Amino acid sequence: MKIRDFSFNLPPEQIAQHPPEERGTAKLMVMNRQTGEISHKNMQDFPDLVEPGTLVVFNNSRVRKARVFAFSEHGGKVEFFFLKSLEKDLWLCMVSKAKKQKAGKKFTFPGDVDGVIEEEVSSNHRKVRFSMPVDDDYLDVHGHIPLPPYIKREDSEEDSERYQSVFSKETGSVAAPTASLHFTDEILGRLKDKGVETAFVTLHVGLGTFEPVRTESILDHKMHEEQFFISDDTADKIEKALKEGRPVLAVGTTSVRTLESAWQDGKLTRGENATNIFIYPGYDFKVVSQMFTNFHTPESTLLVLVSAFAGKDYIDAAYSEAVEKGYMFFSYGDAMLMK
């Protein structure tokens, strides 16, 4: 299978640059994998489309305000992308103008915090030591929401709310698990009233989610690794649903990858773990029987994943119809439900 086979033409004006005016009002394409039918709904219809007894699994990861701008001793402005806290005052960062950012170079960060590059880890990754502890509270004040590269604008106050799900809890992602952005407390309440069960996993989305597939054959692509956590309560709910033959509906590809990675020897692995699973056509899904997701970028591992779930020809037809009917694409775009 060639990655170029997972492409499609998308008018630039259908790449959503802002969220819908009101959360929970996006278009919703519904794909019936048994009949091959495609229907067009609204996110407000979602609770009516989920059968009682279904277990809906969400990713509750919260996006870190990971982008911070600092100034060098000579006044140059440099972007630091805070990826991982190594110690209270030491972070792994991705830096702009990387060739110039050598070990020992000093910077002034917002809030009168000094930083120095302690180690060059890779071509654009650096360990940075700070003059005081730096945590997510600091980043909430001085950082920026890391919007995806296809959103051609600077982040705004609106993004601080709308690029997080209403149930986001565990900070650690550098990109939103965007399928979750469609849900409101009202929609969640309607699901509960209908007898739909919910559960939460945590997978922290890494920058690798935006990495293009650079190999011609998808089988040669090396998948990035991401950290995830599954509680005992969530694992118990999923195992019980599967034993009773009830549908497990995963919200977002991150939830799909978490659940499929954690399934080992007929049960779910509990606690902290990591995954670099690459799901492509031919994969046998062990846990997930229904999926809710956004529309994904051409030639991406996410598009390959949904093609594995619904069938490549069916996804091709759905995406063509979505373009024709004016659906909005990617992080702030519309959604699809595959049953």
KEPA-647326 format. One line per 5 residues: number of its first residue (from 0); their letters; for each residue x, y, z of C-alpha. Coordinates in pm, 1 decimal. Last residue first. Layout:
! residues N
NUM = a = X Y Z ~ ... .
This chain:
! residues 339
338 = kmlma = -2125.6 241.2 1305.6 ~ -1891.2 514.1 1179.4 ~ -1975.6 861.4 1308.6 ~ -1824.8 1159.0 1127.0 ~ -1729.3 1508.7 1233.2 .
333 = dgysf = -1702.6 1869.8 1118.3 ~ -1402.3 2100.3 1136.0 ~ -1200.1 2266.4 1410.1 ~ -920.7 2006.8 1396.2 ~ -948.4 1895.7 1032.5 .
328 = fmygk = -1214.7 1963.4 767.6 ~ -1531.0 2163.9 710.1 ~ -1811.3 1993.2 520.6 ~ -1920.5 2166.4 200.7 ~ -2146.9 1900.7 48.7 .
323 = evaes = -1904.1 1810.8 -231.0 ~ -1608.2 1787.9 5.9 ~ -1803.9 1560.6 241.1 ~ -1920.9 1348.4 -52.5 ~ -1563.9 1295.5 -167.0 .
318 = yaadi = -1461.8 1212.9 191.8 ~ -1739.8 956.3 222.1 ~ -1656.9 789.1 -110.3 ~ -1287.6 759.4 -21.5 ~ -1383.5 632.0 324.2 .
313 = ydkga = -1601.1 359.5 170.2 ~ -1329.4 262.4 -77.6 ~ -1069.2 241.8 202.5 ~ -1273.5 26.2 437.3 ~ -1444.7 146.0 754.5 .
308 = fasvl = -1185.9 68.1 1022.8 ~ -868.0 36.1 816.1 ~ -964.5 348.8 622.5 ~ -1009.9 525.3 957.2 ~ -651.0 432.2 1045.9 .
303 = vllts = -502.3 533.6 708.4 ~ -666.5 874.9 742.1 ~ -506.3 905.2 1085.0 ~ -165.8 795.3 951.3 ~ -181.8 1094.1 718.5 .
298 = epthf = -170.2 1104.6 337.1 ~ -446.2 1367.6 321.8 ~ -546.7 1534.4 649.9 ~ -829.1 1396.4 862.8 ~ -1204.4 1449.5 892.6 .
293 = ntfmq = -1306.5 1431.5 1259.6 ~ -1386.2 1117.7 1457.7 ~ -1652.5 896.7 1612.3 ~ -1586.8 522.0 1595.1 ~ -1785.0 203.4 1647.6 .
288 = svvkf = -1674.2 -155.7 1720.9 ~ -1352.6 -81.6 1912.1 ~ -1201.3 -363.3 2118.8 ~ -1016.2 -620.9 1904.1 ~ -996.8 -449.3 1564.3 .
283 = dygpy = -829.0 -677.6 1308.0 ~ -588.1 -470.2 1096.5 ~ -600.8 -539.9 721.1 ~ -601.0 -173.4 630.4 ~ -365.0 25.9 859.0 .
278 = ifint = -328.9 75.7 1234.0 ~ 15.4 189.2 1344.8 ~ 74.5 121.3 1714.6 ~ 347.6 330.7 1876.1 ~ 201.3 301.8 2223.2 .
273 = anegr = 303.7 381.7 2577.2 ~ 186.5 265.9 2918.6 ~ 63.7 388.5 3253.7 ~ -207.9 191.6 3434.2 ~ -415.8 -110.1 3331.9 .
268 = tlkgd = -365.2 -353.5 3041.8 ~ -700.4 -451.3 2896.3 ~ -803.8 -816.3 2865.5 ~ -809.2 -1108.3 2622.9 ~ -437.3 -1171.8 2601.9 .
263 = qwase = -345.1 -804.8 2554.0 ~ -573.8 -515.6 2463.4 ~ -388.7 -197.9 2564.2 ~ -280.5 -102.5 2213.2 ~ -633.4 -137.0 2071.0 .
258 = ltrvs = -779.1 74.8 2349.0 ~ -519.7 351.6 2328.8 ~ -512.4 362.9 1948.3 ~ -890.8 394.3 1930.9 ~ -899.1 659.5 2202.7 .
253 = ttgva = -639.7 861.8 2012.3 ~ -833.9 810.0 1687.6 ~ -1125.5 999.0 1836.0 ~ -1431.2 903.2 2038.4 ~ -1429.7 523.1 2065.5 .
248 = lvprg = -1768.2 350.3 2060.9 ~ -1762.8 10.9 2233.1 ~ -2076.7 -181.0 2136.7 ~ -2227.9 -431.3 2384.6 ~ -2154.1 -802.8 2350.8 .
243 = eklak = -2182.0 -872.6 2723.9 ~ -1816.2 -975.7 2752.2 ~ -1714.2 -672.2 2547.3 ~ -1911.0 -435.8 2770.2 ~ -1767.0 -596.4 3086.6 .
238 = eikda = -1408.7 -570.1 2956.9 ~ -1466.3 -204.8 2870.6 ~ -1620.2 -115.3 3207.6 ~ -1347.6 -296.3 3402.9 ~ -1074.7 -120.8 3202.5 .
233 = tddsi = -1235.1 215.8 3271.8 ~ -1257.8 149.9 3645.6 ~ -903.1 12.4 3666.5 ~ -774.0 330.2 3506.5 ~ -614.6 344.3 3160.4 .
228 = ffqee = -316.9 572.7 3097.4 ~ -139.3 671.9 2775.9 ~ 199.7 794.0 2651.9 ~ 272.1 845.9 2282.9 ~ 528.7 693.6 2047.4 .
223 = hmkhd = 575.8 797.2 1683.5 ~ 509.9 544.2 1406.2 ~ 785.8 426.3 1173.7 ~ 662.1 416.8 814.1 ~ 793.8 132.5 596.9 .
218 = liset = 454.9 -43.5 578.1 ~ 300.9 279.4 448.3 ~ 506.0 239.6 129.6 ~ 637.9 561.1 -21.3 ~ 799.2 666.1 305.6 .
213 = rvpef = 776.6 1020.9 438.8 ~ 447.0 986.5 624.0 ~ 392.5 1339.0 749.9 ~ 449.1 1427.6 1115.7 ~ 150.7 1617.1 1258.5 .
208 = tglgv = 59.9 1345.5 1514.4 ~ 429.9 1325.1 1595.6 ~ 391.9 1646.9 1791.0 ~ 251.1 1438.9 2075.1 ~ -104.8 1369.5 2188.6 .
203 = hltvf = -122.6 1265.1 2552.1 ~ -349.9 962.8 2579.1 ~ -580.2 949.8 2880.1 ~ -876.0 712.9 2897.1 ~ -1231.1 796.5 2998.0 .
198 = atevg = -1555.8 601.9 3027.6 ~ -1918.8 655.3 2931.9 ~ -2233.3 440.6 2947.9 ~ -2538.0 513.1 2731.8 ~ -2868.8 466.4 2913.6 .
193 = kdklr = -3059.4 739.4 2733.2 ~ -3032.7 981.6 3025.0 ~ -2652.9 937.4 3021.1 ~ -2631.3 1020.6 2650.5 ~ -2853.8 1325.1 2700.4 .
188 = glied = -2626.6 1448.2 2979.2 ~ -2317.3 1413.7 2759.5 ~ -2491.5 1618.0 2488.4 ~ -2580.6 1889.3 2742.8 ~ -2230.1 1894.2 2890.7 .
183 = tfhls = -2104.9 1962.2 2539.2 ~ -1914.8 1741.2 2296.3 ~ -1767.8 1853.8 1964.1 ~ -1415.1 1916.0 2098.2 ~ -1374.7 1546.0 2177.8 .
178 = atpaa = -1303.4 1462.3 1813.0 ~ -1008.2 1701.1 1837.6 ~ -778.5 1510.4 2071.4 ~ -604.3 1846.6 2104.9 ~ -240.0 1898.0 2019.2 .
173 = vsgte = 60.4 1937.9 2251.0 ~ -98.4 1702.4 2503.0 ~ 9.2 1681.7 2867.6 ~ -253.3 1815.2 3105.0 ~ -495.7 1559.2 3253.0 .
168 = ksfvs = -849.0 1697.9 3283.7 ~ -1026.5 1774.4 2958.6 ~ -1400.2 1713.6 3011.0 ~ -1532.5 2020.5 2824.5 ~ -1278.1 1948.7 2550.2 .
163 = qyres = -997.3 2197.4 2494.7 ~ -921.7 2390.5 2173.2 ~ -1244.2 2587.4 2235.4 ~ -1149.7 2737.4 2572.0 ~ -795.3 2867.5 2526.9 .
158 = deesd = -874.8 2892.8 2155.3 ~ -1115.1 3183.0 2213.5 ~ -837.6 3378.3 2385.0 ~ -653.6 3380.5 2052.7 ~ -394.9 3167.3 1873.9 .
153 = erkiy = -216.3 3316.1 1575.8 ~ -350.7 3246.3 1228.4 ~ -314.7 3000.6 942.2 ~ -465.9 2689.2 1094.5 ~ -292.1 2424.0 879.7 .
148 = pplpi = 9.4 2427.6 1113.3 ~ -194.6 2298.6 1410.6 ~ -261.0 2539.4 1699.6 ~ -19.9 2522.3 1990.7 ~ -212.9 2726.4 2252.3 .
143 = hghvd = 22.9 2999.4 2375.3 ~ 228.7 3019.2 2692.1 ~ 281.2 3288.3 2957.8 ~ -4.2 3241.4 3205.1 ~ -103.5 2879.0 3138.1 .
138 = lyddd = 265.9 2797.5 3087.8 ~ 350.2 2911.8 3441.9 ~ 65.2 2703.5 3584.4 ~ 186.1 2412.1 3369.5 ~ 521.7 2413.1 3546.1 .
133 = vpmsf = 852.9 2600.1 3536.8 ~ 1072.9 2593.3 3848.4 ~ 1316.7 2885.7 3865.2 ~ 1630.4 2999.1 3683.8 ~ 1554.2 2762.6 3395.5 .
128 = rvkrh = 1754.7 2482.6 3231.5 ~ 1669.4 2399.2 2867.7 ~ 1729.4 2059.0 2710.6 ~ 1717.0 2109.7 2335.8 ~ 1539.2 1955.2 2038.2 .
123 = nssve = 1585.6 2093.2 1684.5 ~ 1865.3 1883.7 1529.9 ~ 1874.4 1649.1 1827.6 ~ 1948.8 1657.1 2201.5 ~ 2157.0 1975.0 2217.5 .
118 = eeivg = 2220.3 2020.0 2588.8 ~ 2201.5 2284.5 2860.3 ~ 2039.2 2568.0 2669.5 ~ 2002.5 2846.2 2922.0 ~ 1688.8 3003.3 3063.3 .
113 = dvdgp = 1610.7 3313.4 3262.9 ~ 1263.8 3386.4 3401.4 ~ 1152.2 3746.2 3439.4 ~ 783.4 3654.6 3385.0 ~ 829.5 3593.6 3014.0 .
108 = ftfkk = 1154.3 3420.5 2913.3 ~ 1501.7 3572.9 2883.8 ~ 1749.3 3357.2 2696.2 ~ 2103.2 3224.3 2730.9 ~ 2316.2 3014.9 2492.6 .
103 = gakqk = 2528.7 2758.7 2675.8 ~ 2455.9 2473.0 2434.8 ~ 2384.9 2607.7 2086.1 ~ 2063.7 2753.0 1945.1 ~ 2179.3 2894.0 1611.6 .
98 = kaksv = 2106.8 2579.4 1410.0 ~ 1762.9 2558.9 1572.3 ~ 1610.9 2874.9 1429.1 ~ 1301.9 2761.3 1624.0 ~ 1326.9 2540.3 1930.7 .
93 = mclwl = 1174.9 2210.1 2044.4 ~ 1194.8 2183.0 2419.4 ~ 1290.0 1919.9 2676.8 ~ 1248.6 2089.9 3010.0 ~ 1458.5 2145.8 3323.8 .
88 = dkels = 1357.5 2355.3 3628.1 ~ 1130.0 2107.7 3806.9 ~ 1304.1 1817.0 3634.8 ~ 1251.3 1645.3 3298.1 ~ 931.4 1829.7 3200.5 .
83 = klfff = 836.6 1734.5 2845.7 ~ 748.5 1909.2 2520.1 ~ 772.2 2282.3 2579.7 ~ 789.3 2442.3 2233.6 ~ 1030.5 2733.3 2245.9 .
78 = evkgg = 1005.1 3011.6 1989.0 ~ 1297.8 3250.1 1951.8 ~ 1303.5 3630.0 1925.8 ~ 1652.2 3777.6 1879.7 ~ 1750.5 4050.3 2121.0 .
73 = hesfa = 2124.1 3982.3 2141.2 ~ 2102.8 3807.6 2478.3 ~ 1829.8 3591.2 2330.2 ~ 1460.1 3665.2 2364.6 ~ 1185.2 3418.0 2454.3 .
68 = fvrak = 852.7 3312.3 2302.0 ~ 652.7 3029.3 2459.7 ~ 445.0 2763.9 2281.0 ~ 330.3 2473.7 2505.0 ~ 1.0 2595.7 2638.3 .
63 = rvrsn = -61.7 2231.5 2735.5 ~ -364.1 2061.1 2583.9 ~ -573.6 1849.9 2819.7 ~ -611.1 1471.7 2791.7 ~ -959.8 1337.4 2869.5 .
58 = nfvvl = -976.5 1085.5 2581.6 ~ -1334.3 958.2 2552.0 ~ -1486.8 608.5 2547.5 ~ -1857.5 556.6 2472.1 ~ -1998.9 226.0 2602.2 .
53 = tgpev = -2323.0 139.8 2422.7 ~ -2600.8 9.4 2646.6 ~ -2863.2 230.3 2487.6 ~ -2795.7 273.6 2112.9 ~ -2619.3 585.1 1988.6 .
48 = ldpfd = -2780.0 776.4 1699.6 ~ -3021.9 978.5 1913.5 ~ -2732.6 1102.7 2128.9 ~ -2555.6 1231.7 1812.7 ~ -2842.1 1433.8 1668.4 .
43 = qmnkh = -2715.1 1760.3 1820.3 ~ -2392.2 1700.9 1629.1 ~ -2589.5 1750.3 1307.8 ~ -2692.4 1492.4 1048.6 ~ -2602.8 1374.8 700.5 .
38 = siegt = -2642.5 1016.3 587.6 ~ -2406.8 770.7 417.4 ~ -2519.4 414.6 344.2 ~ -2277.5 124.5 303.5 ~ -2536.2 -111.9 453.0 .
33 = qrnmv = -2332.7 -279.5 727.1 ~ -2071.1 -1.8 763.0 ~ -2335.9 261.6 826.0 ~ -2161.0 597.4 793.3 ~ -2306.4 905.1 963.1 .
28 = mlkat = -2174.3 1249.5 867.1 ~ -2214.1 1505.8 1143.1 ~ -2221.4 1880.7 1082.3 ~ -2103.2 2090.8 1373.5 ~ -2336.6 2234.0 1639.0 .
23 = greep = -2182.0 2102.1 1961.7 ~ -1979.9 2410.0 2052.2 ~ -2131.1 2733.7 1922.1 ~ -1974.1 2957.0 1656.8 ~ -1809.4 2650.4 1506.4 .
18 = phqai = -1433.4 2646.5 1572.5 ~ -1204.3 2869.4 1366.0 ~ -971.0 2815.0 1069.9 ~ -1163.2 2518.3 931.0 ~ -1002.4 2383.1 614.3 .
13 = qeppl = -1288.5 2395.1 363.1 ~ -1161.6 2723.5 210.4 ~ -843.8 2542.7 105.1 ~ -1041.3 2323.5 -139.1 ~ -963.7 1958.4 -62.2 .
8 = nfsfd = -838.1 1702.1 -312.7 ~ -784.4 1354.8 -173.3 ~ -498.7 1132.2 -65.3 ~ -459.5 787.3 83.8 ~ -329.3 616.8 -231.3 .
3 = rikm = -23.2 843.5 -209.0 ~ 73.5 650.0 104.4 ~ 131.7 341.3 -103.4 ~ 0.0 0.0 0.0 .
